Amino acid sequence: MTLFRQRKLGSSEKANMWTSARAVKSSVSFPSARILLVPFLAVVVGVAMQVSVGQAIIASKQGHNLKVSLLSKSGQLDRKDEYCVLFSRTNAGEPTEVGDVSVDFAQQVGRIRESPREFPFSPEGTGRYCGEVDLGKQYYQPAFYYVIVHYADGSRKRRACRFFLTIKEEKRR
């Protein structure tokens, strides 16, 4: 019976192993990164095609196999703007139909949440709902808002997606 003793590696040998392992890992992962990049670009282009010209995504969340995105012309939360809500499947990025879409804006002042103002949104294509929103005069700078998107999913179950957004102070000249 032959016994082999394992010898301990010195610090220089460990460093060489670490460097060679990183080199192998980077050479192996690079081709796979290219393979993963192509579907990612297709999804990004698909979502970008759904966002109309002149609108930017303010916030988005995923839940219940849907991605809910809030868009505006200015690219940020403003007191008066046209907002759109975009619903898409999380796995493929394709727009999906939902129903009864409305959006609540409730201002948060300190620990107190004000009464929400509800704005109905009308459909403007598959999975896209838009509406005009006027939050009125802003007395607090910055103003904090809970934005709640209410909708009915494919099985007609009522769902809600919540965002917490800020209207930042406009710089006066």
Secondary structure, DSSP 8 states (H G I E B T S, - for coil): ----------HHHHHHHHHHHHHHHHHHHHHHHHHHHHHHHHHHHHHHHHS-TT-EEEEEEEETTEEEEEEESSSS--SEEEEEEEEEETTT--B---EEEEEEEEEEETTEE---EEEE-EE-STTEEEEEEE-----SSSEEEEEEEEEE-TT--EEEEEEEEEE------
